Amino acid sequence: MNTKARIETKSLMLMALFVALSFAGANIRIFGSIAFDSLPGFLAALMFGPVYGAIIGFLGHLLTALISGFPLSVPLHLVIALSMAITMLGFGGVYRALREKISMAGNLCITGIVGLALNAPFSLSLSIGALYLMAGREAAFGLLALLPFLVFAAVANIVLAMILFKSLERVWDKIR
């Protein structure tokens, strides 16, 4: 097997592992359908890059929604999954952009703030817009009640991902 095929196989295996971890995290719920499904996406965005994180974040959310019975409807959960992908792209992109420019602690702080902003208010605003189009104003603005829970879940997922990232840094260097 040539080197390129080995790298692609390894990448696919790692993505499958992280999607499986998202599935497991979907079963560790904080508030109803809000869970630890995004932790593997945040971790993958730090370790392997924003695109990997985006794919894992997208699939992880869909798994959580599936387990919960798509409580907000399939179309709305597709919008949320897309916003998760955008969150991971931004989160991983900021980390990569700052990696060589500032200290690791500063980078993780800024990256965490960006991840939080994208994961809670940005994602919620996309969901509100989609629900407004589907069900009207009252239903859409009812989602605002989720903001404190989304912020809490985002902080928990991001902080745990960063702790794992730093804790397993030497292991990941050998895998890559």
Sequence and secondary structure as in RCSB ss.txt:
>XXXX:A:sequence
MNTKARIETKSLMLMALFVALSFAGANIRIFGSIAFDSLPGFLAALMFGPVYGAIIGFLGHLLTALISGFPLSVP
LHLVIALSMAITMLGFGGVYRALREKISMAGNLCITGIVGLALNAPFSLSLSIGALYLMAGREAAFGLLALLPFL
VFAAVANIVLAMILFKSLERVWDKIR
>XXXX:A:secstr
  HHHHHHHHHHHHHHHHHHHHHHHHTSEEETTEESSSHHHHHHHHHT HHHHHHHHHHHHHHHHHHHT TT HH
HHHHHHHHHHHHHHHHHHHHHHHTTTS HHHHHHHHHHHHHHIIIIIHHHHHHHHHHHHH HHHHHHGGGGHHHH
HHHHHHHHHHHHHHHHHTHHHHHHH 
